[in-house]
Amino acid sequence: MGKRGLNILLSVIFVLVGSSIELCIAGSVFSGENNAAFDTDSFVGGGRDNNAFADYSVVAGGQGNVATAMYSSISGGFNNSVTSIFSWVGGGYCNLASDIFSVVARGLENSATGKLPKHRESNPNCQTVVHA
């Protein structure tokens, strides 16, 4: 592990059922640093500090991205969150997809919620960026 950090890998579990062995896929992390994939068929491809916490959720890469809903995904970026089923964030910084079938393609502090944006409260890593 050393310099690459700790990846929590729960990739393949063999379960003995009667006289047969069944293959159960729990979650898998391909590479990166401090990534975690916890539920059924969840996946983190790489990057750093990414988490896929729900069944069939995917974080492809980036840093600090979190997918917490079934069938949700984040392609990359920094500190993005997906908290609703069948939703996607493509990339960018501090974006949030929190309504069913919501999409944020990329950008800065965008949200697809079906209501007024308040996602900074749910992600303390997001701070307003001031451009000079």
Backbone as CSV, one residue per row, in Angstrom:
resi,resn,N_x,N_y,N_z,CA_x,CA_y,CA_z,C_x,C_y,C_z
1,MET,0.822,-1.178,0.000,0.000,0.000,0.000,0.874,1.252,0.000
2,GLY,1.698,1.502,0.955,2.693,2.550,0.961,2.201,3.892,0.465
3,LYS,2.888,4.476,-0.513,2.601,5.804,-1.026,1.243,5.902,-1.708
4,ARG,0.735,4.828,-2.227,-0.531,4.875,-2.949,-1.739,4.968,-2.018
5,GLY,-1.546,4.811,-0.729,-2.661,4.931,0.198,-3.475,3.653,0.273
6,LEU,-4.624,3.778,0.869,-5.478,2.630,1.117,-6.702,2.687,0.223
7,ASN,-6.917,1.664,-0.549,-8.150,1.509,-1.315,-8.944,0.404,-0.648
8,ILE,-10.177,0.683,-0.320,-11.022,-0.336,0.278,-11.604,-1.151,-0.858
9,LEU,-11.227,-2.402,-0.897,-11.602,-3.259,-2.009,-12.403,-4.437,-1.489
10,LEU,-13.655,-4.462,-1.873,-14.546,-5.552,-1.496,-15.011,-6.219,-2.773
11,SER,-14.062,-6.632,-3.601,-14.427,-6.972,-4.963,-15.103,-8.304,-5.151
12,VAL,-14.571,-9.379,-4.670,-15.157,-10.678,-4.963,-15.314,-11.471,-3.676
13,ILE,-16.508,-11.956,-3.454,-16.786,-12.775,-2.282,-17.378,-14.092,-2.762
14,PHE,-16.781,-15.193,-2.352,-17.322,-16.500,-2.695,-18.149,-16.993,-1.516
15,VAL,-19.353,-17.410,-1.794,-20.253,-17.876,-0.755,-20.554,-19.355,-0.999
16,LEU,-20.330,-20.142,0.020,-20.619,-21.564,-0.083,-22.086,-21.790,0.253
17,VAL,-22.857,-22.258,-0.725,-24.275,-22.526,-0.534,-24.506,-23.994,-0.859
18,GLY,-24.772,-24.779,0.163,-24.948,-26.210,-0.043,-23.682,-26.804,-0.624
19,SER,-23.774,-27.387,-1.815,-22.617,-28.011,-2.432,-22.031,-27.160,-3.562
20,SER,-22.519,-25.911,-3.708,-21.998,-25.065,-4.783,-21.387,-23.791,-4.211
21,ILE,-20.575,-23.157,-5.023,-19.979,-21.879,-4.648,-20.561,-20.819,-5.567
22,GLU,-21.101,-19.754,-4.964,-21.662,-18.670,-5.736,-20.724,-17.472,-5.688
23,LEU,-20.663,-16.736,-6.772,-19.837,-15.553,-6.849,-20.709,-14.331,-6.579
24,CYS,-20.371,-13.566,-5.559,-21.105,-12.355,-5.225,-20.193,-11.156,-5.429
25,ILE,-20.584,-10.244,-6.264,-19.798,-9.053,-6.488,-20.277,-7.990,-5.520
26,ALA,-19.386,-7.500,-4.676,-19.772,-6.506,-3.693,-19.452,-5.096,-4.181
27,GLY,-18.249,-4.849,-4.562,-17.826,-3.541,-5.027,-16.367,-3.625,-5.380
28,SER,-15.869,-2.746,-6.250,-14.463,-2.850,-6.596,-13.847,-1.488,-6.867
29,VAL,-12.563,-1.404,-6.551,-11.760,-0.220,-6.793,-10.638,-0.643,-7.708
30,PHE,-10.458,0.059,-8.818,-9.438,-0.321,-9.784,-8.067,0.244,-9.415
31,SER,-7.973,1.523,-9.136,-6.687,2.129,-8.783,-6.916,3.430,-8.031
32,GLY,-5.852,4.144,-7.764,-5.956,5.440,-7.112,-5.549,5.385,-5.663
33,GLU,-6.035,6.360,-4.912,-5.631,6.513,-3.521,-6.837,6.836,-2.647
34,ASN,-6.993,6.104,-1.572,-8.067,6.318,-0.592,-9.465,6.304,-1.217
35,ASN,-9.706,5.383,-2.126,-11.004,5.221,-2.756,-11.766,4.076,-2.095
36,ALA,-13.096,4.117,-2.180,-13.899,3.055,-1.577,-15.129,2.756,-2.427
37,ALA,-15.428,1.470,-2.575,-16.642,1.003,-3.254,-17.269,-0.046,-2.348
38,PHE,-18.477,0.218,-1.859,-19.018,-0.600,-0.787,-20.158,-1.542,-1.131
39,ASP,-21.007,-1.222,-2.078,-22.204,-2.026,-2.269,-22.166,-2.846,-3.553
40,THR,-23.234,-3.576,-3.797,-23.323,-4.503,-4.918,-22.950,-3.833,-6.232
41,ASP,-21.931,-4.386,-6.869,-21.474,-3.920,-8.176,-21.137,-2.436,-8.229
42,SER,-20.788,-1.828,-7.103,-20.317,-0.441,-7.126,-18.858,-0.435,-7.571
43,PHE,-18.405,0.697,-8.127,-17.084,0.725,-8.738,-16.465,2.113,-8.649
44,VAL,-15.169,2.148,-8.318,-14.372,3.363,-8.418,-13.200,3.047,-9.333
45,GLY,-13.061,3.815,-10.404,-12.022,3.546,-11.394,-10.653,4.029,-10.982
46,GLY,-10.569,5.175,-10.330,-9.282,5.721,-9.939,-9.455,7.069,-9.278
47,GLY,-8.367,7.818,-9.232,-8.406,9.121,-8.599,-8.063,9.038,-7.133
48,ARG,-8.611,9.959,-6.363,-8.282,10.040,-4.938,-9.513,10.430,-4.124
49,ASP,-9.676,9.773,-2.998,-10.752,10.080,-2.040,-12.148,10.021,-2.665
50,ASN,-12.354,9.092,-3.598,-13.660,8.897,-4.227,-14.406,7.761,-3.538
51,ASN,-15.732,7.869,-3.484,-16.549,6.857,-2.823,-17.788,6.515,-3.647
52,ALA,-18.049,5.223,-3.786,-19.274,4.721,-4.400,-19.974,3.889,-3.327
53,PHE,-21.009,4.457,-2.729,-21.641,3.851,-1.562,-22.910,3.072,-1.844
54,ALA,-23.445,3.121,-3.045,-24.742,2.488,-3.300,-24.629,1.398,-4.362
55,ASP,-25.610,0.514,-4.390,-25.645,-0.540,-5.394,-25.551,0.060,-6.797
56,TYR,-24.678,-0.513,-7.607,-24.505,-0.145,-9.013,-24.070,1.310,-9.223
57,SER,-23.473,1.932,-8.224,-22.970,3.302,-8.376,-21.540,3.268,-8.894
58,VAL,-21.155,4.321,-9.625,-19.838,4.378,-10.253,-19.231,5.765,-10.073
59,VAL,-17.965,5.796,-9.671,-17.161,7.009,-9.746,-15.955,6.634,-10.593
60,ALA,-15.859,7.220,-11.778,-14.795,6.840,-12.707,-13.439,7.385,-12.288
61,GLY,-13.398,8.585,-11.737,-12.127,9.175,-11.331,-12.337,10.528,-10.695
62,GLY,-11.265,11.309,-10.651,-11.333,12.626,-10.037,-10.890,12.583,-8.594
63,GLN,-11.366,13.550,-7.808,-10.993,13.622,-6.401,-12.163,14.093,-5.554
64,GLY,-12.392,13.396,-4.463,-13.415,13.778,-3.507,-14.836,13.632,-4.003
65,ASN,-15.072,12.791,-4.999,-16.408,12.581,-5.545,-17.146,11.495,-4.767
66,VAL,-18.462,11.666,-4.609,-19.253,10.723,-3.830,-20.562,10.397,-4.548
67,ALA,-20.789,9.116,-4.805,-22.053,8.639,-5.372,-22.749,7.810,-4.300
68,THR,-23.920,8.272,-3.841,-24.594,7.616,-2.724,-25.953,7.026,-3.087
69,ALA,-26.300,7.023,-4.365,-27.609,6.499,-4.768,-27.441,5.379,-5.788
70,MET,-28.400,4.458,-5.794,-28.367,3.356,-6.759,-28.355,3.890,-8.185
71,TYR,-27.599,3.232,-9.050,-27.509,3.553,-10.471,-27.057,4.997,-10.721
72,SER,-26.265,5.546,-9.827,-25.755,6.903,-10.000,-24.303,6.846,-10.437
73,SER,-23.833,7.925,-11.085,-22.442,7.919,-11.519,-21.857,9.321,-11.596
74,ILE,-20.530,9.358,-11.438,-19.747,10.578,-11.589,-18.564,10.208,-12.469
75,SER,-18.375,10.952,-13.540,-17.285,10.639,-14.464,-15.941,11.158,-13.971
76,GLY,-15.919,12.290,-13.312,-14.668,12.852,-12.824,-14.913,14.184,-12.156
77,GLY,-13.861,14.970,-12.041,-13.987,16.277,-11.422,-13.562,16.257,-9.968
78,PHE,-14.003,17.275,-9.233,-13.542,17.498,-7.863,-14.720,17.823,-6.944
79,ASN,-14.882,17.048,-5.891,-15.920,17.247,-4.870,-17.341,17.293,-5.432
80,ASN,-17.638,16.441,-6.381,-18.990,16.333,-6.921,-19.777,15.287,-6.140
81,SER,-21.106,15.436,-6.116,-21.962,14.503,-5.385,-23.170,14.111,-6.226
82,VAL,-23.537,12.841,-6.128,-24.783,12.353,-6.718,-25.521,11.624,-5.611
83,THR,-26.737,12.104,-5.317,-27.469,11.566,-4.171,-28.849,11.024,-4.519
84,SER,-29.145,10.907,-5.813,-30.457,10.393,-6.205,-30.306,9.346,-7.307
85,ILE,-31.243,8.433,-7.335,-31.222,7.307,-8.254,-31.219,7.773,-9.718
86,PHE,-30.494,7.062,-10.568,-30.403,7.305,-12.010,-29.883,8.707,-12.348
87,SER,-28.930,9.210,-11.596,-28.417,10.557,-11.828,-26.936,10.529,-12.157
88,TRP,-26.440,11.638,-12.765,-25.063,11.670,-13.252,-24.467,13.063,-13.157
89,VAL,-23.190,13.126,-12.745,-22.387,14.339,-12.853,-21.204,14.005,-13.737
90,GLY,-21.001,14.804,-14.772,-19.928,14.544,-15.724,-18.570,14.975,-15.228
91,GLY,-18.484,16.096,-14.552,-17.207,16.596,-14.059,-17.388,17.981,-13.481
92,GLY,-16.278,18.695,-13.346,-16.338,20.035,-12.798,-16.022,20.058,-11.317
93,TYR,-16.497,21.099,-10.641,-16.168,21.339,-9.238,-17.445,21.565,-8.423
94,CYS,-17.607,20.796,-7.381,-18.708,20.950,-6.419,-20.089,20.981,-7.070
95,ASN,-20.338,20.056,-7.969,-21.655,19.927,-8.591,-22.478,18.889,-7.843
96,LEU,-23.785,19.017,-7.916,-24.689,18.119,-7.208,-25.844,17.701,-8.106
97,ALA,-26.098,16.393,-8.175,-27.290,15.852,-8.838,-28.080,15.122,-7.760
98,SER,-29.231,15.696,-7.356,-29.942,15.131,-6.214,-31.424,14.905,-6.446
99,ASP,-31.836,14.853,-7.705,-33.220,14.523,-8.006,-33.209,13.372,-9.006
100,ILE,-34.225,12.551,-9.008,-34.247,11.379,-9.878,-34.038,11.802,-11.346
101,PHE,-33.202,11.072,-12.046,-32.845,11.320,-13.448,-32.179,12.688,-13.666
102,SER,-31.526,13.229,-12.664,-30.896,14.535,-12.822,-29.504,14.409,-13.438
103,VAL,-29.085,15.457,-14.150,-27.803,15.476,-14.849,-27.145,16.839,-14.684
104,VAL,-25.864,16.827,-14.322,-25.026,18.020,-14.399,-23.844,17.613,-15.261
105,ALA,-23.714,18.228,-16.434,-22.670,17.821,-17.366,-21.283,18.203,-16.867
106,ARG,-21.118,19.427,-16.399,-19.845,19.903,-15.868,-20.048,21.322,-15.366
107,GLY,-18.983,21.927,-14.878,-19.065,23.318,-14.462,-18.716,23.502,-13.007
108,LEU,-19.112,24.649,-12.471,-18.755,25.065,-11.122,-20.003,25.269,-10.276
109,GLU,-20.135,24.503,-9.215,-21.217,24.621,-8.239,-22.615,24.636,-8.857
110,ASN,-22.837,23.749,-9.814,-24.165,23.583,-10.402,-24.931,22.527,-9.632
111,SER,-26.252,22.618,-9.673,-27.050,21.581,-9.033,-28.293,21.287,-9.862
112,ALA,-28.641,20.024,-9.910,-29.873,19.569,-10.536,-30.667,18.895,-9.428
113,THR,-31.557,19.676,-8.802,-32.217,19.208,-7.590,-33.734,19.257,-7.644
114,GLY,-34.274,20.008,-8.560,-35.718,20.199,-8.550,-36.140,21.244,-7.535
115,LYS,-35.172,21.890,-6.879,-35.454,22.953,-5.914,-34.274,23.911,-5.864
116,LEU,-34.357,24.914,-5.050,-33.274,25.887,-4.946,-31.996,25.216,-4.442
117,PRO,-30.829,25.606,-4.973,-29.573,24.956,-4.572,-29.170,25.263,-3.137
118,LYS,-28.930,24.209,-2.377,-28.423,24.322,-1.017,-27.372,23.253,-0.778
119,HIS,-26.717,22.801,-1.838,-25.821,21.657,-1.707,-24.538,21.962,-0.934
120,ARG,-24.212,23.219,-0.716,-23.009,23.510,0.074,-23.164,22.982,1.499
121,GLU,-24.396,22.939,1.986,-24.634,22.415,3.329,-24.319,20.926,3.404
122,SER,-24.571,20.185,2.317,-24.344,18.745,2.338,-22.906,18.374,1.998
123,ASN,-22.134,19.302,1.434,-20.737,19.028,1.106,-19.877,20.164,1.642
124,PRO,-19.323,20.008,2.843,-18.537,21.079,3.462,-17.254,21.411,2.709
125,ASN,-16.836,20.576,1.765,-15.624,20.856,0.989,-15.856,21.913,-0.078
126,CYS,-17.120,22.226,-0.374,-17.431,23.185,-1.425,-17.464,24.591,-0.834
127,GLN,-16.661,25.443,-1.405,-16.625,26.841,-0.999,-16.748,27.679,-2.260
128,THR,-17.350,28.825,-2.131,-17.530,29.695,-3.269,-16.163,30.121,-3.794
129,VAL,-16.005,30.014,-5.103,-14.762,30.409,-5.745,-14.936,31.822,-6.277
130,VAL,-14.035,32.713,-5.897,-14.079,34.096,-6.360,-13.024,34.267,-7.441
131,HIS,-13.471,34.747,-8.607,-12.557,34.973,-9.720,-12.086,36.417,-9.697
132,ALA,-10.784,36.616,-9.835,-10.230,37.981,-9.823,-10.379,38.643,-11.163
